[in-house]
Amino acid sequence: MLDRKCWRHTLENKFMKKIHIMALLLLATVSAFADVVKIGVILPLSGNNAMLGEKVLPALKLFEAENAKGGTKHTYKIILEDDQITPRLTAQAANKLFNIDKVDAVLSFSSGSGNVIAPIAKQKRIPHICIGSDTTIASKNAFSYLHWVKPASEAQGIVEIAKRMGAKRAAIISMRHQGVQAIIKELEPRLKADGIIVAASEDFNPGERDFRTHLTRIREQNPEILIPVAFSPELEIILRQQREVGLNLPMPSAEVYDFTSAIDLSEGQFYVSGSTGTDSFKKHLRETLGLESDYSIPFVYNILDLFRAAYEKQEKIDPVAAADFLNNLKDYPSAAGLISTDKDRFIDTPPAYFKIENGKIRSVSLEEITPLK
């Protein structure tokens, strides 16, 4: 038989266990009904451009690692879709995210994908940020934004490389793609303004595989440099075939070498692209995941972080209020430095310069770019 003291102790233990169980159930209930911000991410994860998507996956992993630590007002969930940067697949992915998953924000990659998604985001009134160069994506579609280096800045970057090389005659070969043509539109007049003759300018449709006619016409104009602006696999074919037709010229460009599948063909080339991140971001990525920052990683991370910052200002999830936050972005400290949103909803960053050397990409200054021999 229990004495009174022992009985009371047993009753208290049972009572405390009951309270503990009730607290756990309450916590589970709160978690189950907590606001979840769903972020749709559309990347090329298969097909010819799979390397692009694979390169930026560390940004998603870093964002998820941060969220796992808690301490945020809302829960953030990434819903990842593959579009191969193919309009039909982009539309399918977007319709799933908007209509089935009911996402609160969307990240897209490339101007082609951004052009498909922007009108849907406008109709649904859901914020959408695209890593791309076609400024019409954002300027003509409310709720859509661009985050990259402006086409004018990339074009001027190519001009600066050409000037450092001492080139007087340039040729251009470019893909008929919204983002590519946004750069070309800025490039040609800037070359001419700096006294560099555009001796030839050839363009082609995505999917073309024989460029020898284009390249032969270019060779006949005796350029000193050839500027290729194209995606894979067209870029690699151009790199091979320009040698086959006897060109073998220096080939400065904008960002395309970041995702070439045959870096050995690009040895020695200089190009302009987006920053690989601030020193503090690179350190954060290295310490958290043991990885080095690469092409577009800081930009993908920035977009996810901006969505988080926009929704953390809200008690209840409101995509329109999130868009208002993005509209008024000013000197926000990001993985690529201070960023702001301009009147055309472009979140701009300065260009950076790179060289392919010994099969690796390294950051360079303009002063390191060597004159033509």
Secondary structure by P-SEA (a helix, b strand, c coil): cccaaaaaaaaaaaaaaaaaaaaaaaaaaaaaacbbbbbbbbccccccaaaaaaaaaaaaaaaaaaaaaccccbbbbbbbbbccccaaaaaaaaaaaaccccccbbbbccaaaaaacaaaaaaacbbbbbcccccccccccccbbbbcccaaaaaaaaaaaaaaacccbbbbbbcccaaaaaaaaacaaaaaaacccccbbbbbccccccaaaaaaaaaaacccbbbbbbccaaaaaaaaaaaaacccccccccccccccccccccccccccccccccaaaaaaaaaacccccccaaaaaaaaaaaaaaaaaacccccaaaaaaaaaacccccccccbbbbcccccbbbbbbbbbbcccbbbbbccccccccc
